[in-house]
Every structure is written in C-alpha cells, then in structure tokens.
Amino acid sequence: HQTIAMLPLAEGMSSLLLTLRSNEAYRLLAFDDDLFLSELTKRCRGRLGKMTLASKRHTYPLVTTWAHKFRAPSAALIGDAAIGMHPVTAHGFNIGLSSQKQLARGIMTACRDGRNVGDPDMLHIYERRLRLSAAPLYHATNILIGLYSRDHLAARLARHLGLRFAQHVPLVRHGISAELQR
C-alpha cells in the first residue's frame, strides 16, 4: 500500500512524497531515472502527466517522535529533537520554528525580568505551551497517516466519508485550509 502527497514548490513544480514500506522504497530507489519515472507515472495512474526529476531522489525513515520531556535543568528541546512529524503535512519544520520562537520569547522574558536563561519556571511554561500548540496537528497527522496506510474496507470507507464531509462542510474545509497554511 502507498500514500502519495504533492507538495507545491515555486515555478510550477511540486515535490512528490511517496510513502511505502521500506523494502518497496529501496526497490524503487534502485531504479534508473527512466524506470523510476515510469513507475511513478503508473502509481499515479497517469493523472499527473509526464513527470521529470528536478533533483536527486531521497529516502527518509518515517519515524515520528514526541519527547517525554521537552526540558531538563537549564536545557530545552526544540524542533525535531522535541517533536518529529511525518512529512506528509510538511508541518514538522513549522513546529520546529514555533518551538524556537516560543523558547526565544521565554528566554527574553527571563532576561528582562533578571532571571537566568535556564529558569525552571520559564522552561516549564515553554514545555506546556509547545505541547498545547503542537499536539492537535501532531495527533491529527498520525491519525491521517494511519487511515491512509491501511487498505481494508473500514479505512477506505472512513477516508471516503471524511473527504466528503470536509468538502461539504465549509467550516471544516476552511479550518483545514487555515491550519495547513499556518
């Protein structure tokens, strides 16, 4: 089974993200460029037309992480060290930037108030805010990946109903769109 995501780039190009089991991913990676592009066209059922490679192909192990603690005495985790997300929504980078921004604000506030940059209260607030801001997108992404990586009848039905619901309920559609553009 596979999951395909298209991530728009500049100049009319897109990045294709193909999620496969490891053995299948390495099999495709071993193909020469022509065979690889032919295989992608077949997997996309020709709906994307002729594809070309604009860069080197890459593989990434799909491991999600959610640290038990985002802080320790005088230390904090940011970015993928704190939260590593499946790349399908392309939000791991955004969460990483958000974690850096939240920590920087906490450090600036601590310094302004005459406290140490590793102030335990500041780090506790940082951890709490990061967990609250990142949890909904992290868990929703994992639910979607689970749903799209299964091919049994219940998963297919849930995907179909979920897409129909999102298409026909403007509040849901606009909410999803706003979250993905955040």
trRosetta pair geometry for C-beta under 8 A, 3 or more apart (Angstrom, degrees):
i j d omega theta_ij theta_ji phi_ij phi_ji
1 21 8.0 82 49 -29 66 99
1 149 6.2 122 107 -167 127 52
1 150 7.2 48 135 -122 174 11
1 151 4.8 -156 -99 -36 132 120
2 18 6.1 -19 -168 -169 119 86
2 19 6.3 148 -162 75 61 61
2 20 5.3 -15 -108 -87 92 80
2 24 7.9 -119 -79 121 101 148
2 43 6.5 -28 78 -164 164 124
3 17 8.0 -17 109 114 87 91
3 18 7.5 155 79 -157 51 40
3 19 4.0 1 53 48 98 117
3 88 6.8 -27 129 -106 132 136
3 145 7.2 -95 -19 -137 173 67
3 148 4.6 77 -107 132 122 120
3 149 6.1 -56 -36 -78 122 72
4 16 6.7 -26 -160 -167 95 94
4 17 7.1 143 -159 80 44 59
4 18 5.6 -7 -105 -104 75 70
4 19 7.7 -146 -66 20 32 76
4 43 7.0 150 -69 135 133 109
4 44 6.5 145 -149 -94 169 86
5 16 7.6 148 78 -161 47 47
5 17 4.2 -12 61 60 96 112
5 19 7.7 44 -1 -16 100 104
5 88 4.7 152 -32 -149 158 79
6 14 4.8 3 -173 168 97 142
6 15 7.4 147 -161 73 49 46
6 16 6.0 -22 -104 -104 68 64
6 17 7.6 -160 -74 20 22 80
6 48 7.8 170 -89 -106 136 132
7 14 6.2 148 71 -168 42 81
7 15 4.4 -19 62 60 103 98
7 16 7.9 -165 21 -74 77 19
7 17 6.2 57 -14 -18 110 112
7 90 5.5 117 -125 -58 130 140
8 13 8.0 128 -163 92 53 46
8 14 5.2 -46 -104 -105 44 90
9 13 4.5 -30 69 89 114 91
9 14 5.9 171 11 -104 86 28
9 15 5.8 86 -39 -24 118 89
10 13 6.8 11 74 40 45 97
13 54 5.7 15 -147 -34 144 166
16 40 6.8 84 111 -156 163 131
16 44 8.0 -73 -138 -67 140 133
16 48 7.9 38 -90 -154 129 176
16 51 7.4 -7 -23 -144 147 144
17 87 6.1 -152 -135 105 146 108
17 88 6.1 -176 111 -107 146 60
18 25 7.7 161 105 -111 99 89
18 28 7.8 -56 102 94 145 166
18 40 7.3 -116 -59 -118 147 93
18 43 7.1 42 -129 122 131 155
19 62 6.5 47 -137 -63 105 155
19 86 7.9 13 -101 -168 140 117
19 88 6.9 -29 -42 -74 134 113
19 145 7.6 -127 -176 -144 172 98
19 149 7.0 -75 120 -94 130 103
20 24 4.2 -113 165 91 126 114
20 25 4.4 162 74 -61 113 82
20 28 7.2 104 29 8 165 133
21 24 4.9 79 61 14 82 108
21 25 7.0 -154 88 -12 36 90
22 25 5.6 -58 -145 35 30 112
22 26 6.4 22 162 -13 67 106
22 61 7.7 7 -100 -116 110 82
23 26 6.1 -57 -148 39 30 107
23 27 6.4 36 151 -25 63 106
24 27 5.5 -50 -148 31 34 116
24 28 6.6 29 156 -14 65 103
25 28 6.1 -59 -154 39 30 106
25 29 6.2 32 151 -22 65 110
25 59 5.6 113 155 -128 124 123
26 29 5.4 -51 -141 36 35 117
26 30 6.5 41 157 -25 64 102
26 59 7.3 17 -80 -93 64 166
27 30 6.0 -58 -160 28 29 112
27 31 7.7 43 143 -34 58 93
28 31 5.7 -35 -164 3 45 117
28 36 6.2 97 179 -127 82 86
28 39 6.0 -158 -129 110 102 154
29 36 8.0 44 -114 -110 23 125
29 57 6.1 -171 -127 116 80 134
29 59 5.8 -42 -78 -45 145 125
31 35 4.1 -129 -170 95 112 110
31 36 4.1 154 95 -64 121 78
31 39 6.3 -161 -44 -1 176 139
32 35 5.2 82 54 18 75 103
32 36 6.7 -139 94 -10 32 95
33 36 5.5 -59 -144 37 28 115
33 37 6.2 24 161 -16 66 106
33 53 5.8 -94 -147 0 113 142
34 37 6.0 -56 -147 37 28 106
34 38 6.3 29 153 -19 63 108
35 38 5.5 -54 -147 38 32 115
35 39 6.3 35 153 -21 65 105
36 39 5.7 -56 -151 35 29 111
36 40 6.5 29 152 -18 64 104
36 53 7.7 39 93 -62 127 126
36 57 7.0 -101 -174 -59 157 152
37 40 5.6 -50 -146 35 35 112
37 41 6.4 39 154 -21 65 103
37 51 5.4 -165 -151 82 96 97
37 52 7.1 6 -119 -105 141 32
37 53 6.8 -110 -72 -35 112 92
38 41 5.7 -52 -150 33 31 113
38 42 6.5 30 152 -17 63 106
39 42 5.7 -55 -150 37 32 112
39 43 6.2 30 153 -18 66 107
40 43 5.6 -56 -144 39 32 110
40 44 6.1 17 159 -6 67 110
40 51 5.6 -64 101 56 130 155
41 44 6.1 -66 -145 48 27 101
41 46 5.9 37 176 -89 88 58
41 48 7.4 -131 -119 61 63 94
41 50 7.4 -11 -99 -117 128 40
41 51 6.1 -160 -70 14 86 108
42 45 7.4 27 -179 -79 33 34
42 46 7.7 16 -98 -45 31 75
44 47 5.4 -118 154 42 90 87
44 48 4.8 -24 148 8 151 111
44 51 7.8 100 28 -37 149 135
46 49 7.3 53 -180 -79 64 26
48 51 6.1 33 111 -65 118 105
53 56 7.9 51 173 -92 122 17
53 57 7.1 -64 -133 -52 127 86
60 87 6.7 60 79 -10 150 139
62 86 5.7 29 -159 -120 103 88
62 87 7.7 -110 -113 13 88 87
63 84 6.5 14 103 112 77 138
64 84 5.7 -178 -151 96 39 81
64 85 6.0 22 -126 -124 96 32
64 86 5.7 -40 -72 -39 109 78
64 138 7.7 133 -172 -165 126 93
64 142 6.3 -95 27 -91 178 109
65 80 7.0 78 50 -179 125 71
65 82 7.9 153 112 117 105 23
65 83 6.5 -176 91 -147 76 26
65 84 3.7 51 29 28 98 106
66 83 5.8 20 -108 -116 63 77
66 84 7.9 -121 -50 36 46 65
66 138 6.5 100 -89 171 119 149
67 70 5.6 123 80 -80 126 60
67 77 5.4 67 2 68 170 164
67 81 7.1 20 -54 142 137 60
67 82 5.0 -80 12 -145 127 48
67 83 7.1 -92 5 -60 86 54
69 72 6.6 91 120 -64 132 73
69 77 7.8 122 110 5 61 124
69 127 7.2 -31 -167 -133 65 142
70 76 6.3 17 146 -160 80 79
70 77 4.9 -116 -153 51 61 100
70 82 4.8 36 -124 -133 99 116
70 99 7.9 -130 -162 -145 131 122
70 126 7.1 -134 113 116 122 93
70 127 4.3 162 61 -120 112 90
70 130 5.7 -176 -177 71 174 141
70 131 7.1 -150 -10 -51 138 91
71 75 6.7 153 -159 90 56 59
71 76 4.9 -19 -104 -106 80 73
71 77 7.2 -124 -63 11 39 77
71 123 4.1 133 -149 167 147 113
71 124 6.9 -120 57 -74 160 42
71 126 6.7 114 -68 75 129 110
71 127 4.8 -94 -7 -58 117 124
72 75 4.5 -2 61 61 92 109
72 76 7.9 -166 26 -74 62 34
73 118 7.0 53 165 162 56 125
73 120 7.1 -28 -120 -89 66 99
74 116 7.5 -53 -108 138 98 126
74 117 7.9 66 -147 90 83 75
74 118 3.0 7 -124 -164 71 155
74 123 7.9 -122 -86 -51 17 149
75 118 7.0 6 -33 -132 40 115
75 123 7.9 58 68 -127 31 145
76 103 5.4 172 100 -122 153 130
76 123 5.6 -153 -76 -134 107 99
76 126 5.9 -24 -129 109 145 149
76 127 7.5 -144 -133 -64 101 85
77 81 4.3 -138 -159 115 99 103
77 82 3.9 145 119 -72 107 85
77 99 7.8 -40 116 173 63 143
78 81 6.3 43 59 50 40 109
78 82 5.8 -13 -122 -10 11 123
78 96 6.6 87 153 -158 83 69
78 99 4.2 164 -146 121 78 117
78 100 5.1 82 -174 -74 144 67
78 103 5.8 -82 -81 -5 122 147
79 82 6.5 116 59 23 32 92
79 83 7.8 -139 146 50 22 70
79 95 7.8 125 -130 103 38 77
79 96 3.4 38 -119 -139 74 105
79 99 6.0 -146 -41 61 41 133
79 100 6.8 28 -49 -47 90 100
80 83 7.0 -89 -124 80 32 42
80 84 4.4 50 -155 -91 85 88
80 92 6.6 35 -86 174 90 117
80 96 6.3 -15 -30 -89 65 122
82 99 5.7 170 42 -135 148 159
82 130 6.7 -34 158 153 152 147
83 92 7.4 -159 116 -138 87 78
83 95 5.5 -69 87 134 131 139
83 96 7.8 -150 66 -71 90 66
83 99 7.3 170 24 -54 109 141
83 130 7.7 -163 -18 162 128 111
83 134 5.4 -114 -68 165 174 153
83 138 6.1 -90 -163 -95 126 135
84 92 6.5 21 -156 -141 44 129
85 89 7.1 -55 148 51 133 105
85 91 6.1 -35 94 79 162 81
85 92 3.8 -161 47 -81 102 95
85 95 6.6 102 -15 24 133 142
85 137 7.8 -21 -114 126 150 98
85 138 6.1 -122 -98 -118 108 75
85 141 5.8 31 -163 94 112 162
86 89 7.3 75 88 11 85 85
86 92 7.8 179 59 -49 24 119
86 141 5.6 -177 48 153 104 116
86 142 7.0 140 -1 -87 123 58
86 145 5.1 95 19 -72 176 148
87 90 6.3 35 -176 -83 71 52
87 92 6.3 -60 -97 7 62 127
88 141 6.8 157 63 -159 102 101
88 144 7.2 -146 97 106 142 121
88 145 6.3 164 14 -85 146 98
89 137 7.2 -158 111 -177 159 102
89 141 5.1 -99 -3 -109 134 116
89 144 7.8 95 -54 61 112 148
89 180 6.8 -122 -162 -120 95 87
90 93 6.9 -24 175 24 67 108
90 94 7.7 71 129 -10 67 108
91 94 4.8 -52 -155 41 64 117
91 95 5.9 65 146 -23 84 97
91 137 5.7 -97 125 164 157 138
91 141 7.1 -144 47 -69 123 142
91 180 7.8 -106 -64 -130 116 54
91 182 7.8 33 -124 73 115 96
92 95 5.8 -55 -149 37 31 108
92 96 6.4 36 150 -22 63 105
93 96 5.5 -54 -152 34 32 116
93 97 6.5 32 152 -17 66 102
94 97 5.7 -52 -150 36 33 110
94 98 6.3 34 151 -20 65 106
94 182 6.8 105 177 107 152 81
95 98 5.4 -52 -146 37 35 115
95 99 6.3 39 153 -24 66 101
95 134 5.0 77 -143 -119 122 113
95 137 7.0 -162 -72 82 121 134
95 138 7.5 71 -100 -65 161 97
96 99 5.8 -51 -148 31 30 110
96 100 6.6 29 153 -17 63 104
97 100 5.7 -55 -151 36 34 112
97 101 6.2 33 152 -19 67 107
98 101 5.6 -55 -146 38 32 112
98 102 6.2 31 156 -19 66 106
98 130 7.5 143 119 -124 99 81
98 133 6.4 -139 154 123 141 140
98 134 7.3 166 86 -72 135 97
99 102 5.8 -53 -145 37 30 110
99 103 6.3 27 157 -16 64 107
99 130 5.3 48 -113 -124 87 127
99 134 7.6 8 -65 -55 100 137
100 103 6.0 -58 -148 39 28 107
100 104 6.2 29 154 -21 65 108
101 104 5.7 -54 -145 36 29 112
101 105 6.5 32 155 -20 63 104
102 105 5.8 -53 -151 34 30 112
102 106 6.5 31 151 -18 63 106
102 126 5.7 134 133 -143 104 81
102 129 5.5 -171 -158 102 138 127
102 130 5.8 178 77 -70 159 89
102 133 7.6 -174 -66 26 147 150
103 106 5.6 -55 -151 37 34 113
103 107 6.3 34 153 -19 68 105
103 126 5.4 56 -98 -145 67 139
104 107 5.7 -53 -146 37 32 110
104 108 6.3 32 155 -18 65 106
105 108 5.8 -56 -147 38 30 110
105 109 6.3 29 155 -19 65 107
106 109 5.8 -55 -147 37 30 110
106 110 6.3 31 154 -20 65 106
106 122 4.4 133 176 180 106 102
106 123 7.3 122 149 -76 149 38
106 125 6.3 167 -116 82 122 108
106 126 4.7 -59 -33 -69 164 108
107 110 5.7 -54 -147 36 31 112
107 111 6.3 30 155 -17 65 106
107 117 5.0 22 -144 -148 97 91
107 122 7.2 114 -77 156 40 146
108 111 5.8 -55 -147 38 30 110
108 112 6.2 33 154 -21 65 108
109 112 5.6 -54 -145 36 30 113
109 113 6.2 16 158 -8 65 111
109 122 6.8 170 79 -121 105 118
110 113 6.0 -67 -148 46 27 102
110 115 4.1 -86 -166 78 82 107
110 116 6.7 -43 162 80 126 34
110 117 5.9 139 93 -112 134 37
110 119 4.6 -169 -133 8 133 133
110 122 4.6 -39 -66 -64 123 158
111 114 7.7 48 -177 -67 30 18
111 115 7.3 -89 -63 59 24 64
111 117 6.4 14 -63 -82 95 82
115 119 4.3 25 150 -77 126 140
115 121 7.9 -69 -166 50 161 108
115 122 6.8 156 107 -28 141 127
116 119 5.1 147 67 -61 76 73
118 122 8.0 178 165 62 16 116
118 123 6.8 7 -170 -44 56 127
119 122 4.0 72 78 10 107 112
119 123 6.7 177 87 -11 55 85
120 123 5.7 -58 -145 39 32 110
120 124 6.2 37 155 -23 66 105
121 124 5.6 -52 -148 33 32 114
121 125 6.5 31 153 -17 64 104
122 125 5.8 -55 -151 37 32 110
122 126 6.3 37 149 -22 65 105
123 126 5.4 -48 -146 34 35 117
123 127 6.4 37 155 -20 65 103
124 127 5.9 -53 -150 35 30 111
124 128 6.4 27 154 -17 64 108
125 128 5.8 -56 -146 39 31 111
125 129 6.2 27 158 -16 66 109
126 129 6.1 -63 -148 40 25 107
126 130 6.2 21 159 -17 64 110
127 130 6.0 -59 -146 38 27 108
127 131 6.3 27 158 -18 64 108
128 131 5.9 -57 -149 36 28 111
128 132 6.4 22 157 -14 64 110
129 132 5.8 -59 -146 40 30 109
129 133 6.1 19 161 -12 67 112
130 133 6.1 -61 -139 42 28 103
130 134 5.7 5 170 -2 67 119
131 134 6.6 -70 -133 47 19 95
131 135 5.7 32 171 -43 62 112
132 135 6.4 -41 -132 13 19 115
134 137 6.3 -75 -163 50 49 101
134 138 5.3 46 151 -26 85 118
135 138 5.6 -62 -137 40 27 113
135 139 5.9 15 172 -10 68 112
136 139 6.4 -65 -145 42 22 101
136 140 6.0 19 161 -16 63 114
137 140 5.7 -55 -138 41 29 110
137 141 6.1 33 160 -23 64 107
137 179 6.8 180 -96 -180 105 117
138 141 6.1 -59 -153 33 23 110
138 142 6.6 18 154 -14 61 108
139 142 5.7 -55 -147 38 34 110
139 143 6.3 37 153 -21 66 104
140 143 5.7 -53 -148 35 32 112
140 144 6.4 33 153 -18 65 105
141 144 5.7 -55 -149 37 31 111
141 145 6.3 30 154 -19 66 105
142 145 5.7 -51 -143 36 33 111
142 146 6.3 35 155 -18 64 105
143 146 5.8 -57 -151 38 30 112
143 147 6.2 29 152 -20 65 109
144 147 5.6 -57 -146 38 31 112
144 148 6.1 12 162 -5 68 111
145 148 6.2 -64 -139 47 27 98
145 149 5.8 19 163 -17 66 117
146 149 6.1 -63 -136 39 23 105
146 150 6.8 13 165 -14 60 111
147 150 6.7 -72 -157 34 24 102
147 155 5.7 168 -161 -152 59 92
147 158 5.9 -112 -145 104 116 124
147 159 5.9 150 155 -74 110 88
147 162 7.5 21 169 8 159 159
148 155 7.8 169 -81 173 19 116
148 159 6.6 99 -89 -101 70 128
150 155 3.9 -178 94 -69 107 165
151 155 6.5 -77 -82 72 8 132
151 156 6.9 37 -163 -54 48 102
152 155 5.3 90 57 12 70 104
152 156 7.2 -139 99 -5 33 92
153 156 5.7 -58 -146 38 31 110
153 157 6.1 29 158 -18 67 109
154 157 5.8 -56 -146 39 29 111
154 158 6.2 30 155 -19 64 108
155 158 5.7 -53 -144 38 30 111
155 159 6.3 33 155 -21 64 104
156 159 5.8 -53 -150 34 30 112
156 160 6.3 29 154 -18 64 108
157 160 5.7 -56 -147 37 30 111
157 161 6.1 24 158 -13 66 109
158 161 6.0 -56 -140 43 28 106
158 162 5.9 31 159 -22 64 112
159 162 5.8 -59 -145 38 25 112
159 163 6.3 22 160 -16 63 108
160 163 6.1 -59 -150 37 25 107
160 164 6.4 22 155 -16 63 110
161 164 5.7 -56 -145 39 31 111
161 165 6.1 34 156 -22 66 108
162 165 5.7 -54 -145 35 28 113
162 166 6.3 25 157 -16 64 108
163 166 5.8 -56 -145 39 30 109
163 167 6.2 30 156 -20 65 108
164 167 5.8 -58 -147 36 29 111
164 168 6.2 0 165 2 65 116
165 168 6.5 -76 -143 48 22 93
165 169 5.8 -7 173 4 66 120
165 172 6.4 -15 137 82 86 168
166 169 6.8 -64 -122 46 20 92
166 172 5.1 -120 -122 125 58 119
166 173 5.5 117 171 -83 69 70
166 176 6.0 13 -151 -8 121 153
167 173 6.5 71 -119 -86 21 123
169 172 4.2 50 92 16 110 114
169 173 6.5 161 82 -15 56 88
170 173 5.5 -58 -139 41 33 112
170 174 5.8 26 165 -14 71 109
171 174 6.2 -57 -141 41 23 104
171 175 6.1 26 156 -21 60 112
172 175 5.7 -58 -146 37 27 113
172 176 6.3 26 158 -18 65 105
173 176 6.1 -56 -151 35 26 108
173 177 6.3 24 153 -17 62 111
174 177 5.5 -54 -144 40 33 114
174 178 6.1 35 156 -21 67 106
175 178 5.8 -53 -145 35 28 110
175 179 6.4 27 156 -18 63 107
176 179 5.8 -58 -149 37 30 110
176 180 6.3 23 157 -15 66 110
177 180 6.0 -60 -146 39 28 107
177 181 6.3 15 159 -10 64 113
178 181 6.0 -67 -146 43 28 103
178 182 6.7 51 150 -50 62 94
179 182 5.6 -33 -157 -5 34 121
